[in-house]
């Protein structure tokens, strides 16, 4: 029997040991783009008296640093504008990175950040960057995350971060935020969120979500919540009332509902808007105020009955809704004022004239299938909204540049999956936008 070469076995063992060590040691890797020469500064917290190396990715000598167990700043000057890959690696398996922060500037920004091999990380902060994704699924020890002014980050999944108690994410194009159940403080202002569910975070004490596009916000089980702000979203009164019932006012509470603006709607003269779900809460009737062109609307322009508003005259209307049952407490309380902008008739639908409004939607009411006949106008897209302005369906042509050419047979749209009720169809044509009310039986 032929024996293995001892030298070969020794080299193989060394290779495997080196490979294992390279994988096991804490590592932070990121891609950074420089548009001009500048100094890159990072802040890191590494195990006390443990060494780690920094490869700046520009061909300069690899630096060796010693951790202090405290925050320490590391700087490097880049002399050329270029794309660089930076690697920070613990030299031994007992060198742990527990904190890392990096800020972009007008001259450089992150395009990729990999902290998957730093499971000990409990603090991460980065802003003024261009990250399109951020994978934190391996960072189960992460307790605080700060991310702001990222130009490309559209979604963030934090369901794996079961130790996360603090989250701050500002000024991002974030439209999807998936969270775990351990959060105590959340600030997610100035994003593009349309829905946010915090119900599983029963220890939540602070929630600030101003300046998003929220049409639904759930805090059903957040009985510890005492600091809450949600101004400048699209939340209906009914949602705000449910929130107000959850929050337990105490002297230290700071509660601000503020102004909410629902998605604007365009309807025809004689059509009604259904706000019946907003007409009364806790025995208190909602106060509806109707304005036209910034002034109180003439009484003969509209009729209100049971929360249904019917408009009899063309114009641009603003309907404001407030209800005294939506209360707060503590030292700062800003009541809710929900505003709906309604364009009646041809107001606000582009350059479409009455002669061109030959788009027919049938059958209406429908049990599922709708046909949109566009005799003279090319349709570029069709969207369906509920009475609160939330998009619940859409249909786009396979070739967006061409759209659907005029045809008497029409475009078919199936809404059988929607609940029975009133919806609004927004039809974007080559000339402008048309809105049709549809009824689903």
ROVEX-447913 format. One record per residue: x, y, z of N, C-alpha, C in turn; residue in three letters. Coordinates in steps of 0.001 Angstrom, whole numbers, plus 500000, padded with zeros to 6 digits. Example, Ala and Ser with C-alpha at 12.3 -4.5 7.8 and 13.67 -1.06 7.14 Angstrom:
2
513190494310507800512300495500507800513200496700507800ALA512850497750507080513670498940507140512900500030507870SER
This chain:
441
500839498815500000500000500000500000500880501243500000UNK500525502178499120501345503375498964500992504393500037UNK502021504928500730501774505913501785501783507323501205UNK501081508231501880501047509619501448502374510303501742UNK502699511284500932503907512085501110503764512926502384UNK504639512744503384504528513501504640504594515014504418UNK505406515427503461505534516862503186504214517415502653UNK503567516627501781502279517036501229501229517169502327UNK501191516169503249500234516207504338500457517415505237UNK501710517733505487502022518890506324501532520179505692UNK501771520320504382501325521530503669499800521614503645UNK499156520443503479497691520434503442497115520874504786UNK497704520363505878497233520734507217497423522230507465UNK498561522759507039498827524195507208497821525035506428UNK497538524565505192496581525291504345495197525300504976UNK494768524141505464493442524049506084493370524893507353UNK494429524872508138494459525673509363494398527153509043UNK495132527570508008495131528970507604493751529376507088UNK493147528512506274491834528804505718490798528920506827UNK490841528006507776489887528042508881490045529322509695UNK491299529690509945491577530896510710491085532139509992UNK491263532150508633490835533304507852489333533460507893UNK488623532347507911487164532399507944486668532726509342UNK487343532155510372486851532288511741487077533678512309UNK488156534343511947488477535634512542487483536708512113UNK487148537624513042486240538725512726486772539531511540UNK485873539851510625486247540577509405485171541593509059UNK485584542795508711484697543815508146485259544205506794UNK484422544142505783484879544442504426483906545428503804UNK484442546429503118483550547367502440484201547917501170UNK483339548284500243483757548927499004483473550418499124UNK484428551221498743484264552663498868484729553339497579UNK483983554347497161484276555060495922484689556489496242UNK485816556903495709486303558265495902486118559058494614UNK485483560230494742485336561135493608486422562204493614UNK487191562243494698488286563192494839489191562689495953UNK490390563206496041491260562779497138490701563309498458UNK490785562481499494490228562859500787490705561866501842UNK490427562193503099490797561333504221489578560521504641UNK489733559212504658488680558317505142488897558080506628UNK487817558264507396487902558057508836486856557041509264UNK487285556044510005486360555055510545486555554979512058UNK485514554548512752485585554349514200485255552897514491UNK486091552265515274485926550844515543486210550566517013UNK485564549547517535485864549081518885486263547616518788UNK487520547322519122488052545962519058488487545508520447UNK488603544191520610488966543626521918490261544236522445UNK490295544496523733491440545143524357492713544314524189UNK493756544991523698495096544427523519495126543300522482UNK494110543239521639494111542271520542494385543019519235UNK495179542390518380495595543057517146494662542731515986UNK494570543699515068493861543507513815494582544274512720UNK494378543860511498495036544506510365494027545263509527UNK494523546303508838493692547106507947494382547179506592UNK493753546600505590494224546704504212493343547734503517UNK493904548912503194493120550020502650492790549840501172UNK493335548829500541492959548500499171493569549370498094UNK494504550238498446495113551125497443496573550796497192UNK497012549621497648498395549224497442499340549693498522UNK498832550474499472499688550930500562499947549782501535UNK500903549969502430501276548912503375500111548580504308UNK499911547296504547498866546858505473499252547289506887UNK498308547932507565498572548454508901498134547450509971UNK498845547444511072498479546620512224498101547536513376UNK496893547324513902496396548133515010496151547235516218UNK496172547851517410495886547130518646494603547668519247UNK493649546781519504492381547189520079492525547706521485UNK491650548648521857491702549244523190490500548842524044UNK489550548138523437488310547846524143487382549042524189UNK487848550179523642487073551419523566487035551876522104UNK486239552927521847486192553469520489487551554055520106UNK488026553699518927489264554279518425489088554646516963UNK489643555793516577489523556296515207490745555896514396UNK490483555498513160491553555127512242491350555927510956UNK492404556538510449492301557389509267493258556912508189UNK492868557217506945493760556921505816493491557938504711UNK494574558419504106494449559414503041494565558730501678UNK493533558953500840493532558424499468493890559546498513UNK494881559287497650495376560347496781494757560301495388UNK494022559238495078493414559121493748491933558813493875UNK491150559371492978489738558994492939489636557655492231UNK488976556720492901488915555350492385487965554551493287UNK487778553289492927487020552363493763488006551489494531UNK487792551345495841488700550583496683487929549567497521UNK488586548453497827488035547437498724488894547422499977UNK488261547667501140488972547749502412488643546511503240UNK489660545881503802489486544705504658490066544968506037UNK489251544753507069489704544864508455489544543479509081UNK490664542866509508490637541470509936491361541306511269UNK490737540614512209491407540287513461492514539278513213UNK493664539516513801494799538622513542494670537301514304UNK493846537285515343493592536055516090492083535891516270UNK491665534678516582490232534383516691489592535004517931UNK490409535544518854489840536181520049489846537706519938UNK490032538213518723489900539653518484488505539896517925UNK487652540543518718486257540746518314485985542214518017UNK485228542458516957484791543807516635483358543973517149UNK483179544881518092481850545069518681481175546358518223UNK481916547248517584481335548496517112482054548950515851UNK481279549503514916481878550018513680481000551132513146UNK481623552243512762480879553341512151481732553994511070UNK481044554451510026481703555101508908480745556107508305UNK481264557261507960480449558312507362480974558622505965UNK480053558827505040480441559274503718480669560783503718UNK481000561298502553481251562731502413480933563117500965UNK481045564395500618480843564756499206481871564121498275UNK482967563599498844484055563085498019484183561567498055UNK483484560884498983483543559421498986482278558867499633UNK481966557623499269480770556992499825480885555471499712UNK480203554778500631480137553319500594479229552866499462UNK479625551769498799478739551122497830478421549685498241UNK479183549130499168478910547782499675479545547642501049UNK478811546997501977479316546760503320479010545328503718UNK480061544572504097479913543172504495480395543015505930UNK479431542776506842479786542537508245479310541153508679UNK479089540270507716478615538915508019479587538131508889UNK480886538452508796481889537725509569482290538479510835UNK481363539330511306481562540005512588480337539770513466UNK480136538533513911478931538206514681478878538890516045UNK480010539420516530480036540088517836479578541540517742UNK479373542047516545479028543450516349477703543774517038UNK477715544770517930476458545187518575476107546637518285UNK476983547374517601476712548757517218477216548971515793UNK476340549505514933476719549775513545476095551092513118UNK476910551974512550476424553269512084477077553617510758UNK476272554045509803476808554520508525475807555488507911UNK476305556562507322475419557521506682476118558175505498UNK475307558901504708475779559597503509476478558619502560UNK475771557527502227476365556504501378475427556108500244UNK475820555081499503475021554604498375474904553078498428UNK474546552561499597474327551131499736472980550768499117UNK472967549796498235471696549338497673471130548176498492UNK471993547445499198471568546364500092472430546400501351UNK471882545848502425472636545716503668472185544433504355UNK473055543422504334472741542114504901473266542046506335UNK472334541978507286472706541894508703472197540600509322UNK471934539602508494471319538361508970472226537564509905UNK473551537786509847474480537049510710474831537829511979UNK474324539038512099474698539888513236473623539839514313UNK473472538675514902472407538458515891472675539167517209UNK473902539672517419474216540414518650473976541906518486UNK473620542348517287473460543775517015472370544369517902UNK472725545409518652471777546047519570471325547419519084UNK472170548092518281471809549421517794472278549577516353UNK471388550162515525471704550399514114471315551821513756UNK472253552537513130471997553886512624472373553909511156UNK471414554286510311471699554418508890470894555592508355UNK471592556538507708470930557774507293471521558285505980UNK470672558991505238471082559653504002471752558685503027UNK471209557486502972471684556530501975470821556703500733UNK471432556942499597470687557313498399470018556137497700UNK470441554899498008469963553756497227469254552669498028UNK469258552755499337468733551662500162467204551696500181UNK466566550707499516465115550674499409464443549737500393UNK465172548753500927464567547803501861465599547386502897UNK465076546973504068465950546577505163465251545480505963UNK465928544334506093465378543194506814466151543007508118UNK465460543233509243466088543121510559465427542043511405UNK464742541116510763464038540064511508464993539099512191UNK466235539003511719467208538095512336467889538732513540UNK467759540035513691468493540754514731467669540794516017UNK467650539667516703466778539473517868467249540235519104UNK468451540817519066468934541618520198468788543112519938UNK468271543485518776468197544890518379467165545630519221UNK467618546642519967466709547439520795466569548871520295UNK467546549362519533467500550737519036467726550806517543UNK466880551574516846466999551726515397466750553177515031UNK467683553741514270467510555076513702467835555000512216UNK466839555290511378467085555309509928466372556528509347UNK467144557507508917466630558782508452466986559033506988UNK466097559721506292466417560291504978466934559258503988UNK466274558108503946466603557080502966465394556854502055UNK465590556249500872464441555886500034463834554553500471UNK463791554321501780463369553040502344461853552881502214UNK461427551861501472459995551605501320459552550324502022UNK460507549462502419460177548224503122461089548083504327UNK460474547884505510461235547717506746460635546550507521UNK461385545442507595460934544245508314461695544161509636UNK460946544051510736461555544151512053461342542900512881UNK462238542712513862462082541659514847461158542124515963UNK461304541555517161460360541863518241461031542360519515UNK462267542873519413462992543276520625463185544786520736UNK462618545560519826462911546984519759462251547763520892UNK462996548748521401462510549648522441462355551073521895UNK463278551481521033463213552814520435463426552710518929UNK462511553313518159462587553297516704462336554706516184UNK463265555193515385463086556462514670463363556184513192UNK462332556329512384462475556043510952461832557163510143UNK462271558388510386461712559561509742462249559741508322UNK461453560401507494461887560835506166462330559674505280UNK461490558644505236461700557542504313460489557461503383UNK460281556307502751459154556127501829458264554976502279UNK458203554735503585457443553609504107455945553836503909UNK455250552805503423453798552886503267453069552071504329UNK453764551155504986453156550329506026454209550014507081UNK453767549973508349454692549687509440453930548965510542UNK454425547783510912453788546977511948454748546816513121UNK454406547438514255455248547381515447454630546515516541UNK453541545807516253452764545119517275453559544086518057UNK454525543438517435455287542390518119456312542937519099UNK456586544240519018457583544845519894456896545385521155UNK456572544475522064455754544830523228456489545732524221UNK457815545838524116458573546715525020458807548093524421UNK458242548362523249458480549620522549458038550816523395UNK458939551784523569458647552993524338458627554240523463UNK459376554229522371459476555409521513459333555009520054UNK458469555714519328458300555495517890458118556837517205UNK459043557165516320458957558371515509459033557970514041UNK457977558256513311457919557841511904457342558959511046UNK457733560202511320457236561336510559457743561305509118UNK456985561982508262457421562240506885457719560962506105UNK456780560028506163456815558857505293455580558895504405UNK455168557750503895453957557637503100453025556588503712UNK453033556521505042452292555484505745450784555611505519UNK450193554515505061448737554409504994448223553426506040UNK449139552723506691448756551774507741449874551678508771UNK449511551848510043450473551769511136449835550994512278UNK450487549905512689449935549056513738450816549100514976UNK450197549497516123450878549477517426449955548817518455UNK449237547802518016448165547216518823448607546736520199UNK449829546214520310450282545625521578451351546457522273UNK451552547689521823452647548499522356452174549369523516UNK451825548722524615451237549441525748452283550246526522UNK453579550052526235454621550835526897454932552119526142UNK454309552305524991454616553440524119454193554753524772UNK455129555673524929454825556960525551455422558139524781UNK456248557866523811456799558922522966456501558546521520UNK455591559283520887455077558862519580454858560077518688UNK455398560001517463455200561062516473454982560434515097UNK453947560895514395453674560309513075453181561360512078UNK453539562615512258453053563660511368453466563413509917UNK452704564025509021453029564031507594453122562626507003UNK452055561870507214451872560596506537450506560608505851UNK449957559428505589448674559313504905447708558443505709UNK447785558568507035447002557707507918445577558241508074UNK444550557380507917443166557809508125442867557958509612UNK441786558667509910441383558863511302441168557542512030UNK440581556565511340440294555278511973441564554615512484UNK442649554717511741443932554151512176444475554937513377UNK444377556262513330444878557091514423444075556863515701UNK442784556600515552441956556324516732442414555035517418UNK442682553989516635443175552739517211444512552949517922UNK445367553790517346446653554086517987446433554805519314UNK445511555783519319445275556567520535444721555703521661UNK444006554627521325443480553739522357444587552884522975UNK445654552646522225446755551817522725447671552605523653UNK447985553839523249448918554650524032448276555047525364UNK448977554796526447448488555135527781449100556467528218UNK448306557547528182448872558865528498449393558943529927UNK450603559451530070451165559765531380451799561141531269UNK452216561688532378452703563063532373453895563236531430UNK454764562216531373455975562344530560455721562091529071UNK454497561748528711454214561374527323454385562546526365UNK454863562220525181454940563176524079454274562519522879UNK453074562969522532452285562330521480451924563370520421UNK452316563122519185452033564048518100451467563266516913UNK450144563428516681449529562834515498449716563750514292UNK449394565022514473449655566019513441448834565840512177UNK449308566459511129448580566464509863448874565207509045UNK447810564638508493447906563487507598447224563867506282UNK447865563579505172447285563905503870447086562616503069UNK445826562281502856445502561100502062445849561360500602UNK445998560286499821446257560450498391445104561197497742UNK445420562151496883444383562942496217443585562057495257UNK442334562439495035441455561692494140440807562651493138UNK440533562134491954439822562893490927438547562141490581UNK437419562813490711436124562186490450435305563082489535UNK434170562577489109433273563344488269432198564015489120UNK431597565047488588430519565743489282429389564746489574UNK428871564779490802427794563885491194428260562623491874UNK429561562327491792430088561148492480430295561455493955UNK430306560412494763430485560574496191431783559917496649UNK432306560450497730433491559890498374433038559240499680UNK433475558022499899433041557261501072434022557449502228UNK433630558262503207434373558403504452433540557890505624UNK432662556924505350431767556433506393432526555756507530UNK433703555169507227434504554536508287435149555563509206UNK435069556846508843435714557912509609434710558803510328UNK433432558481510272432401559433510718432237559530512234UNK432630558489512993432375558496514433433322557548515153UNK433806557995516331434681557166517154434370557400518619UNK434170556318519348433958556423520783432801557324521175UNK431781557391520339430629558243520632430784559684520200UNK431924560029519603432157561401519147432083561447517625UNK431303562387517100431161562542515653432374563273515084UNK432821562837513930433926563503513239433444564826512657UNK434267565844512789433978567149512205434601567206510810UNK433739567339509794434194567459508414434171568935508015UNK435287569415507502435373570790507003435758570740505531UNK434962571370504674435196571328503230435588572715502743UNK436734572798502082437200574046501497437315573901499984UNK437176575019499304437319575053497846438242576210497490UNK439359575860496855440352576872496476440804577701497683UNK440948577046498835441462577704500021440449578452500848UNK439174578449500443438113579135501157437014578138501511UNK436184578437502541435061577533502824434200577318501593UNK433951576041501278433178575727500068431717576122500250UNK431068576660499203429635576968499284428832575719499639UNK427798575904500458427047574760500950426373573964499836UNK426015574635498733425357573909497644426336573171496738UNK427636573240497038428634572529496240428768571070496636UNK428296570732497839428497569363498324427402569003499317UNK427277567685499553426339567163500538427060566107501373UNK426905566171502705427502565175503599426383564419504295UNK426422563099504205425416562273504870426053560952505281UNK426116560706506588426655559453507083428092559185506695UNK428867560256506541430261560106506138430467560049504643UNK429395560026503852429492560070502399429408561526501948UNK430369561965501130430371563334500630430141563296499119UNK429101563983498661428780564083497241429066565503496771UNK429797565624495670430152566940495135429290567249493913UNK428695568449493900427757568828492849428352569817491857UNK429537570324492146430139571366491305431616571054491097UNK432116571354489893433538571159489610434402572044490493UNK435612571610490735436555572422491493437551571581492258UNK438483572259492894439471571610493746439032571763495201UNK438769570650495855438255570665497215439271570054498177UNK439205570512499418440007569942500491439082569608501646UNK439042568331502009438200567869503105439092567592504309UNK438834568283505413439592568074506649438719567326507646UNK439320566372508358438601565550509322439318565571510667UNK438557565789511740439105565779513097438075565184514040UNK438563564502515085437661563875516034438256563967517428UNK437463564476518374437956564705519733438164563424520517UNK437722562270519964437968560993520644439416560555520510UNK440129561150519562441542560814519353442344561720520270UNK442723561193521409443334562010522458444754561566522759UNK445448562427523466446801562120523913446939562526525359UNK448128562820525782448341563225527154449769563659527349UNK450145563931528577451509564329528867451755565787528548UNK453013566136528411453388567537528286453291568045526852UNK453212567162525875453122567628524492452169566730523723UNK451049567282523294450084566523522502449668567360521301UNK449854566806520101449431567459518865448305566628518263UNK447072567162518208445931566369517731446033566050516247UNK445149565163515803445172564697514416444285565573513534UNK444751565830512340443963566513511325444230565810509995UNK443232565080509498443395564311508263442803565105507109UNK443575565248506038443166566059504896443100565193503648UNK441996565344502916441833564658501633441607565704500551UNK442407565650499501442245566570498378441446565879497283UNK440358566518496871439446565941495892439339566883494696UNK439682566395493514439493567145492277438205566660491629UNK437258567554491462435948567190490918435816567734489508UNK435455566869488570435341567266487163436668567157486469UNK436962568105485599438187568063484808439363568715485511UNK439148569205486728440222569883487447441317568893487802UNK442548569212487452443684568429487880443924567144487127UNK443371566995485882443610565754485140444344566021483839UNK445275566958483907446109567197482746445369567989481683UNK445619567680480411445045568441479310443893567723478646UNK443350566703479292442247565953478696441000566832478632UNK440352566881477491439119567638477327437938566698477447UNK436728567283477541435528566466477684435331565567476471UNK435658566074475280435477565267474072436403564058474054UNK437513564178474775438482563080474762438216562061475872UNK437316562391476805437044561488477920436133560353477463UNK436637559585476513435845558489475964436412557155476406UNK436871557105477634437309555844478222436149555287479032UNK435767554078478722434629553446479374435106552265480205UNK434617552182481457434960551081482345433689550281482603UNK433720548993482267432521548159482421432943546697482625UNK432096545837483202430847546204483886431148546873485213UNK430327547783485625430520548537486860429157548826487479UNK428797548114488552429588547233489442430047545945488750UNK431052545311489370431604544078488835431854543088489966UNK431872541816489602432225540779490581433683540374490464UNK434362540898489443435772540535489298436460541147488097UNK435923540913486913436608541352485699436118542726485261UNK437080543610484963436784544938484441437393545073483051UNK436684545760482189437201546032480845437254547540480658UNK438407548034480239438611549461480051438766549720478555UNK437747550326477945437780550616476506438348552009476291UNK439439552098475548440120553373475319440020553745473845UNK438848554199473424438562554406472009439561555328471320UNK439944556408471974440782557403471299442130557653471978UNK442281557178473202443483557502473960444335556276474225UNK445646556450474122446566555395474495446693555379476019UNK446588554179476626446735554030478076448156553570478397UNK448783554263479344450153553906479733450193553041480984UNK449265553214481905449156552303483035447819552508483739UNK447454551508484535446197551534485287446510551125486718UNK445990551888487690446209551583489098444868551627489827UNK444739550763490851443523550702491658443853551120493088UNK443034552027493661443233552510495019441955552288495831UNK442120552050497148440935551975498003440550553380498436UNK439548553486499291439034554808499648440015555614500482UNK441073554961501011442080555669501788443302556043500947UNK443223555771499655444331556108498776445422555072498719UNK445194553870499280446216552824499250446106552038497952UNK447219551865497250447200551135495982447014549650496246UNK445998549072495627445681547662495859445778546834494585UNK446089547455493463446221546716492209446791547609491122UNK447394547000490126447976547769489019448109546876487795UNK448161547513486646448380546802485391449172547716484478UNK450272547189483933451130547964483067451325547214481743UNK451484547934480646451726547258479364453088546587479355UNK453214545535478564454496544839478486455561545748477906UNK455166546628477011456085547615476473455611548982476937UNK456217549490478001455748550726478608455852551898477642UNK456833551853476734457016552969475817455843553104474851UNK455226551980474484454130552030473538452772552122474226UNK452639551533475396451365551531476084450338550690475344UNK449085550790475775447999550118475070447432551076474041UNK447478550710472818446956551568471767445429551595471835UNK444794552670471273443333552767471307442657551523470748UNK441669551021471483440944549834471047439579549798471733UNK438553549495470958437195549462471498436979548267472407UNK437740547172472170437570545980472999438019546221474432UNK439037547056474580439470547447475914440539546564476524UNK441098547059477625442100546356478414441378545641479546UNK441734544389479812441054543597480840441866543623482128UNK441173543877483242441801543898484559440922543099485515UNK441544542134486219440792541269487133440997541741488573UNK439881542063489271439976542503490669439184541566491586UNK439064540321491166438279539366491957438887539131493335UNK440193539421493503440846539185494784440525540275495814UNK439920541390495382439632542494496291438328542258497045UNK438243542813498249437014542741499018435931543604498381UNK434697543318498695433594544124498179433716545548498724UNK433397546520497866433483547906498304433710548852497152UNK434040550102497490434268551150496499435769551338496308UNK436180551435495053437580551646494710437668552737493641UNK438883553216493440439114554238492426440196553760491469UNK439899553886490182440822553460489145441497554700488549UNK442814554749488655443594555841488093444155555378486746UNK443693556010485676444090555621484320444985556720483764UNK446250556395483547447198557354482984447244557174481473UNK446923558241480746446869558187479287447935559091478692UNK447996559114477380448963559960476688448681561444476905UNK447459561786477343447077563172477527447017563605478987UNK446949562677479900446812563035481302446273561877482113UNK445604562178483224445128561162484141443613561256484295UNK442954560098484272441518560005484507441305559094485705UNK440379559462486592440035558621487724438576558204487623UNK438322556915487756436971556364487699436669555641489009UNK435446555840489498435021555094490676434451553764490222UNK434868552678490884434353551352490548433820550691491809UNK432857549840491631432228549139492747432439547652492567UNK433022547016493575433261545570493563432206544895494447UNK431366544056493825430352543310494576430900542001495119UNK
